[in-house]
């Protein structure tokens, strides 16, 4: 079947790695969204606008550039990991990327027999996916889709949005995801310049939120 239809099993592997079922614990992290939802975010359009800004101007674009560089031959993954950790704007953001990256590397290592170090999530994904026969922009697109899908899931559970409305929000984000992936694949590390200040402040306020469902 693979030979007849030309299905790329490496793409299926990447989709598995970045699916909600993969044991990185992504469902437990809201990326600061719990703060703004608790503060009154209640509609699909608000959720879509918030996630779009995070993708374009926040951790989404920063992660995408780091991932693009981690996919390149001869990449210094240790240095990229240091940069990814330094870019975390709060303790919870640091924990979010490192804990998920560590779980991701551990699981991929168990599945493949490779030795993979515990790293921040975009660097861990890049190091693991570098050997897959996939265009870098495709890897970035699937990664960003998983990132956005997790935040939509947070809103679906906590706003709460209906399942259909949540899927509608995710569909609206597809052009944003494609645009960020297309830009990031050729961007330099110096091009990283996050400016999603509302999301950053929400992440910081989450650390002192009285009642918390999510880790971040």
C-alpha positions as a Markdown table, in Angstrom:
| # | Residue | x | y | z |
|---|---|---|---|---|
| 1 | Unk | 0.0 | 0.0 | 0.0 |
| 2 | Unk | 2.8 | 2.4 | 0.8 |
| 3 | Unk | 4.5 | 1.8 | -2.6 |
| 4 | Unk | 1.3 | 2.1 | -4.5 |
| 5 | Unk | 0.1 | 5.3 | -3.0 |
| 6 | Unk | 3.4 | 6.9 | -2.1 |
| 7 | Unk | 2.4 | 7.5 | 1.5 |
| 8 | Unk | 5.2 | 9.0 | 3.6 |
| 9 | Unk | 5.3 | 7.0 | 6.8 |
| 10 | Unk | 7.7 | 9.6 | 8.2 |
| 11 | Unk | 4.8 | 12.1 | 8.1 |
| 12 | Unk | 2.7 | 9.6 | 10.1 |
| 13 | Unk | 5.5 | 9.3 | 12.6 |
| 14 | Unk | 5.7 | 13.0 | 13.1 |
| 15 | Unk | 1.9 | 13.2 | 13.4 |
| 16 | Unk | 2.0 | 10.5 | 16.1 |
| 17 | Unk | 4.8 | 12.4 | 18.0 |
| 18 | Unk | 2.9 | 15.6 | 18.0 |
| 19 | Unk | -0.6 | 14.2 | 18.6 |
| 20 | Unk | -2.5 | 14.8 | 21.9 |
| 21 | Unk | -2.1 | 11.1 | 22.6 |
| 22 | Unk | 1.7 | 11.3 | 22.8 |
| 23 | Unk | 2.7 | 11.3 | 26.5 |
| 24 | Unk | 4.2 | 14.8 | 26.9 |
| 25 | Unk | 1.5 | 15.9 | 29.3 |
| 26 | Unk | 0.6 | 18.8 | 27.0 |
| 27 | Unk | -3.1 | 18.7 | 28.2 |
| 28 | Unk | -1.9 | 20.0 | 31.6 |
| 29 | Unk | -0.5 | 23.3 | 30.2 |
| 30 | Unk | -2.6 | 26.3 | 29.2 |
| 31 | Unk | 0.3 | 28.6 | 28.3 |
| 32 | Unk | -1.2 | 31.3 | 30.5 |
| 33 | Unk | -4.6 | 31.1 | 28.9 |
| 34 | Unk | -6.2 | 29.9 | 32.2 |
| 35 | Unk | -5.5 | 33.4 | 33.5 |
| 36 | Unk | -7.4 | 35.3 | 30.8 |
| 37 | Unk | -10.2 | 32.8 | 30.7 |
| 38 | Unk | -10.6 | 33.2 | 34.4 |
| 39 | Unk | -10.6 | 37.0 | 33.8 |
| 40 | Unk | -13.5 | 36.9 | 31.4 |
| 41 | Unk | -12.5 | 35.4 | 27.9 |
| 42 | Unk | -15.7 | 33.7 | 26.9 |
| 43 | Unk | -16.1 | 33.6 | 23.1 |
| 44 | Unk | -14.7 | 31.8 | 20.1 |
| 45 | Unk | -13.5 | 34.9 | 18.4 |
| 46 | Unk | -11.6 | 36.1 | 21.5 |
| 47 | Unk | -9.9 | 32.7 | 21.7 |
| 48 | Unk | -9.0 | 32.7 | 18.1 |
| 49 | Unk | -7.5 | 36.2 | 18.3 |
| 50 | Unk | -5.5 | 35.3 | 21.4 |
| 51 | Unk | -4.0 | 32.2 | 19.9 |
| 52 | Unk | -3.3 | 33.9 | 16.6 |
| 53 | Unk | -1.3 | 36.6 | 18.4 |
| 54 | Unk | 0.6 | 33.9 | 20.4 |
| 55 | Unk | 1.5 | 32.2 | 17.1 |
| 56 | Unk | 2.5 | 35.3 | 15.3 |
| 57 | Unk | 4.1 | 37.4 | 18.0 |
| 58 | Unk | 4.7 | 35.0 | 21.0 |
| 59 | Unk | 6.1 | 31.6 | 21.7 |
| 60 | Unk | 4.7 | 30.2 | 18.5 |
| 61 | Unk | 7.0 | 32.1 | 16.2 |
| 62 | Unk | 10.0 | 31.7 | 18.6 |
| 63 | Unk | 9.5 | 28.0 | 18.9 |
| 64 | Unk | 9.1 | 27.7 | 15.1 |
| 65 | Unk | 12.5 | 29.4 | 14.5 |
| 66 | Unk | 14.2 | 27.3 | 17.1 |
| 67 | Unk | 12.7 | 24.2 | 15.6 |
| 68 | Unk | 13.8 | 25.2 | 12.1 |
| 69 | Unk | 17.4 | 25.6 | 13.2 |
| 70 | Unk | 17.3 | 22.4 | 15.2 |
| 71 | Unk | 16.3 | 20.5 | 12.0 |
| 72 | Unk | 19.4 | 21.6 | 10.1 |
| 73 | Unk | 22.4 | 19.4 | 9.5 |
| 74 | Unk | 25.1 | 20.1 | 12.1 |
| 75 | Unk | 22.8 | 22.0 | 14.4 |
| 76 | Unk | 24.2 | 22.8 | 17.9 |
| 77 | Unk | 21.3 | 21.4 | 19.8 |
| 78 | Unk | 22.8 | 22.2 | 23.2 |
| 79 | Unk | 23.2 | 25.9 | 22.3 |
| 80 | Unk | 19.7 | 26.0 | 20.9 |
| 81 | Unk | 18.4 | 24.5 | 24.1 |
| 82 | Unk | 20.2 | 27.1 | 26.1 |
| 83 | Unk | 18.6 | 29.8 | 24.0 |
| 84 | Unk | 15.2 | 28.3 | 24.3 |
| 85 | Unk | 15.5 | 28.2 | 28.0 |
| 86 | Unk | 16.7 | 31.8 | 28.1 |
| 87 | Unk | 13.7 | 32.9 | 26.1 |
| 88 | Unk | 11.2 | 31.6 | 28.6 |
| 89 | Unk | 9.6 | 34.7 | 30.2 |
| 90 | Unk | 8.5 | 33.1 | 33.4 |
| 91 | Unk | 9.2 | 30.1 | 35.6 |
| 92 | Unk | 6.1 | 28.4 | 34.4 |
| 93 | Unk | 6.9 | 28.9 | 30.8 |
| 94 | Unk | 10.3 | 27.4 | 31.4 |
| 95 | Unk | 8.8 | 24.4 | 33.1 |
| 96 | Unk | 6.3 | 24.0 | 30.3 |
| 97 | Unk | 8.8 | 23.8 | 27.5 |
| 98 | Unk | 11.4 | 21.8 | 29.5 |
| 99 | Unk | 9.0 | 19.3 | 31.0 |
| 100 | Unk | 7.3 | 18.6 | 27.7 |
| 101 | Unk | 10.6 | 18.4 | 25.8 |
| 102 | Unk | 12.0 | 16.0 | 28.4 |
| 103 | Unk | 8.9 | 13.7 | 28.2 |
| 104 | Unk | 9.0 | 13.9 | 24.4 |
| 105 | Unk | 12.7 | 13.0 | 24.1 |
| 106 | Unk | 12.3 | 10.1 | 26.6 |
| 107 | Unk | 9.3 | 8.6 | 24.7 |
| 108 | Unk | 10.9 | 9.0 | 21.3 |
| 109 | Unk | 14.1 | 7.4 | 22.6 |
| 110 | Unk | 12.1 | 4.5 | 24.0 |
| 111 | Unk | 10.4 | 4.0 | 20.6 |
| 112 | Unk | 13.4 | 4.4 | 18.4 |
| 113 | Unk | 16.3 | 3.2 | 20.5 |
| 114 | Unk | 18.1 | 6.6 | 19.9 |
| 115 | Unk | 19.8 | 8.6 | 22.6 |
| 116 | Unk | 18.0 | 11.9 | 22.9 |
| 117 | Unk | 18.9 | 14.5 | 25.5 |
| 118 | Unk | 16.3 | 16.3 | 27.6 |
| 119 | Unk | 15.8 | 19.6 | 25.9 |
| 120 | Unk | 13.2 | 22.4 | 25.5 |
| 121 | Unk | 10.3 | 21.1 | 23.4 |
| 122 | Unk | 11.0 | 22.8 | 20.0 |
| 123 | Unk | 14.7 | 21.7 | 20.2 |
| 124 | Unk | 13.8 | 18.2 | 21.3 |
| 125 | Unk | 11.3 | 17.9 | 18.4 |
| 126 | Unk | 13.9 | 19.3 | 15.9 |
| 127 | Unk | 16.6 | 16.9 | 17.0 |
| 128 | Unk | 14.3 | 13.9 | 16.8 |
| 129 | Unk | 12.7 | 14.9 | 13.5 |
| 130 | Unk | 15.9 | 15.9 | 11.7 |
| 131 | Unk | 16.3 | 12.3 | 10.3 |
| 132 | Unk | 12.7 | 12.2 | 8.9 |
| 133 | Unk | 12.3 | 12.6 | 5.2 |
| 134 | Unk | 10.1 | 15.6 | 5.5 |
| 135 | Unk | 10.4 | 19.2 | 4.3 |
| 136 | Unk | 11.3 | 21.5 | 7.2 |
| 137 | Unk | 8.2 | 23.7 | 6.6 |
| 138 | Unk | 6.0 | 20.6 | 6.9 |
| 139 | Unk | 7.6 | 19.8 | 10.3 |
| 140 | Unk | 7.0 | 23.4 | 11.4 |
| 141 | Unk | 3.4 | 23.3 | 10.3 |
| 142 | Unk | 2.6 | 20.1 | 12.1 |
| 143 | Unk | 4.3 | 21.4 | 15.3 |
| 144 | Unk | 2.5 | 24.7 | 15.3 |
| 145 | Unk | -0.8 | 22.9 | 14.6 |
| 146 | Unk | -0.3 | 20.7 | 17.6 |
| 147 | Unk | 0.6 | 23.8 | 19.7 |
| 148 | Unk | -2.5 | 25.6 | 18.6 |
| 149 | Unk | -4.7 | 22.5 | 19.0 |
| 150 | Unk | -3.6 | 22.2 | 22.6 |
| 151 | Unk | -4.6 | 25.8 | 23.3 |
| 152 | Unk | -8.0 | 25.3 | 21.6 |
| 153 | Unk | -8.5 | 22.2 | 23.7 |
| 154 | Unk | -7.8 | 24.3 | 26.8 |
| 155 | Unk | -10.5 | 26.8 | 25.7 |
| 156 | Unk | -12.9 | 24.0 | 24.8 |
| 157 | Unk | -12.7 | 22.6 | 28.3 |
| 158 | Unk | -12.4 | 25.8 | 30.4 |
| 159 | Unk | -14.3 | 28.6 | 28.6 |
| 160 | Unk | -16.1 | 26.3 | 27.8 |
| 161 | Unk | -16.4 | 26.3 | 24.0 |
| 162 | Unk | -18.5 | 23.6 | 22.3 |
| 163 | Unk | -16.6 | 20.9 | 20.4 |
| 164 | Unk | -17.8 | 22.2 | 17.1 |
| 165 | Unk | -16.9 | 25.9 | 17.9 |
| 166 | Unk | -13.5 | 24.7 | 19.1 |
| 167 | Unk | -12.9 | 23.0 | 15.8 |
| 168 | Unk | -14.0 | 26.1 | 14.0 |
| 169 | Unk | -11.5 | 28.2 | 15.9 |
| 170 | Unk | -8.7 | 25.7 | 15.0 |
| 171 | Unk | -9.7 | 25.8 | 11.3 |
| 172 | Unk | -9.6 | 29.6 | 11.4 |
| 173 | Unk | -6.0 | 29.4 | 12.6 |
| 174 | Unk | -4.8 | 27.3 | 9.7 |
| 175 | Unk | -3.7 | 30.3 | 7.6 |
| 176 | Unk | -1.9 | 31.8 | 10.5 |
| 177 | Unk | -0.1 | 28.5 | 11.2 |
| 178 | Unk | 0.9 | 28.2 | 7.5 |
| 179 | Unk | 2.2 | 31.8 | 7.4 |
| 180 | Unk | 4.3 | 31.4 | 10.5 |
| 181 | Unk | 5.8 | 28.2 | 9.3 |
| 182 | Unk | 6.6 | 29.7 | 5.9 |
| 183 | Unk | 8.3 | 32.7 | 7.6 |
| 184 | Unk | 10.2 | 30.7 | 10.2 |
| 185 | Unk | 11.7 | 28.1 | 7.9 |
| 186 | Unk | 14.2 | 30.7 | 6.6 |
| 187 | Unk | 14.4 | 33.0 | 9.6 |
| 188 | Unk | 17.6 | 33.6 | 11.5 |
| 189 | Unk | 17.9 | 33.3 | 15.3 |
| 190 | Unk | 18.2 | 37.1 | 15.3 |
| 191 | Unk | 14.7 | 37.3 | 13.8 |
| 192 | Unk | 13.2 | 36.0 | 17.0 |
| 193 | Unk | 11.5 | 39.0 | 18.6 |
| 194 | Unk | 8.4 | 38.1 | 20.6 |
| 195 | Unk | 6.0 | 40.9 | 21.5 |
| 196 | Unk | 2.9 | 39.1 | 22.9 |
| 197 | Unk | 3.1 | 41.1 | 26.1 |
| 198 | Unk | -0.4 | 40.3 | 27.1 |
| 199 | Unk | 0.3 | 36.5 | 26.9 |
| 200 | Unk | 3.6 | 37.0 | 28.8 |
| 201 | Unk | 1.9 | 38.9 | 31.6 |
| 202 | Unk | -0.9 | 36.3 | 31.8 |
| 203 | Unk | 1.7 | 33.6 | 32.2 |
| 204 | Unk | 3.3 | 35.5 | 35.0 |
| 205 | Unk | 0.0 | 36.2 | 36.8 |
| 206 | Unk | -0.8 | 32.5 | 36.5 |
| 207 | Unk | 2.0 | 31.7 | 38.9 |
| 208 | Unk | 0.0 | 33.4 | 41.7 |
| 209 | Unk | -3.6 | 32.5 | 40.6 |
| 210 | Unk | -5.5 | 31.3 | 43.6 |
| 211 | Unk | -7.3 | 28.4 | 41.9 |
| 212 | Unk | -5.5 | 26.7 | 39.1 |
| 213 | Unk | -6.5 | 23.7 | 37.0 |
| 214 | Unk | -3.5 | 23.8 | 34.6 |
| 215 | Unk | 0.2 | 23.8 | 35.5 |
| 216 | Unk | 0.8 | 27.0 | 33.4 |
